[in-house]
Each structure stands twice: as structure tokens, then as C-alpha cells.
């Protein structure tokens, strides 16, 4: 399995960032290479199919979800 790591600084507090990036749906709002996403299901076990700007697509499975609190 491939692993991708990207680091950087975000000009926002951690709770604001976590609220955005922890949502399984809407990844295209903060990850520009993703043109669209489609979510199926709810909670652990749900899937999302991501389509990139070049038309490639792949599906991810939500295996676990931990509350930030």
C-alpha cells in the first residue's frame, strides 16, 4: 500500500481545521486535485469515490472514526 505525507502550515486554529478535514464528504473543498466526490452510506463503513481533475477515480472506505473530544 502506498503512503503519502504532505506537511505545511495552516493559518487557522486546530479545531477549525479538524472540522473541515474530518468530514468524509466534501474533500474537494480543500484538496484541489480532487474534482468531485460521491459518498455512499453513513458513519464507519461508508465509502467515497473520488474523481481527480484528469478523470481518474478511486474509492476509499471509512474504517474508523474518532471524535476530537
Secondary structure, 3 states (H helix, E strand, C coil): CCCCCCCCCCCCCHHHHHHHHCCCCCHHHCCCCEEEEEEECCCCCCEEEEEECCCCEEEEECCCCCCCC
